[in-house]
């Protein structure tokens, strides 16, 4: 049972990391290179779509990691799982305090109603997101190392 939990945790967390990595290093650079208002519209749509899914993914990864830490407390690698769970907690806190407020505004923007500083807000979101991606990559790496 523990082995199945370990695999499910790694797969769920790894997929989340992959999506967030793609947003940071593939999708947003593509959106930023699009002409006219297309990039801003794409980011707003992505904010609505992923904003609806990612809270469950982040919390799900955290819950699975916590369950793994509890179930595998006396097994090799438990300390790494605990640290990974702590990093996932940090990523949720970062999301709630730094990224979600910007996302909640930007997902409603259109070329007609966006604020003058929309590009600065998008750039701030990107910087916070890069940091969050680094945190969740570290958590994922620790989970993978706990199996090794």
Secondary structure, DSSP 8 states (H G I E B T S, - for coil): -HHHHHHHHHHHHHHHHHHHHHIIIIIHHHHHHSSTTHHHHHHHHHHHHHHHHHHHHHHHHHHHHHHHHHHTTTSTTHHHHHHHHHHHHHHHHHIIIIIHHHHHHHTT--TTT--TTHHHHHHHHHHHHHHHHHHHHHHHHHHHHHH-
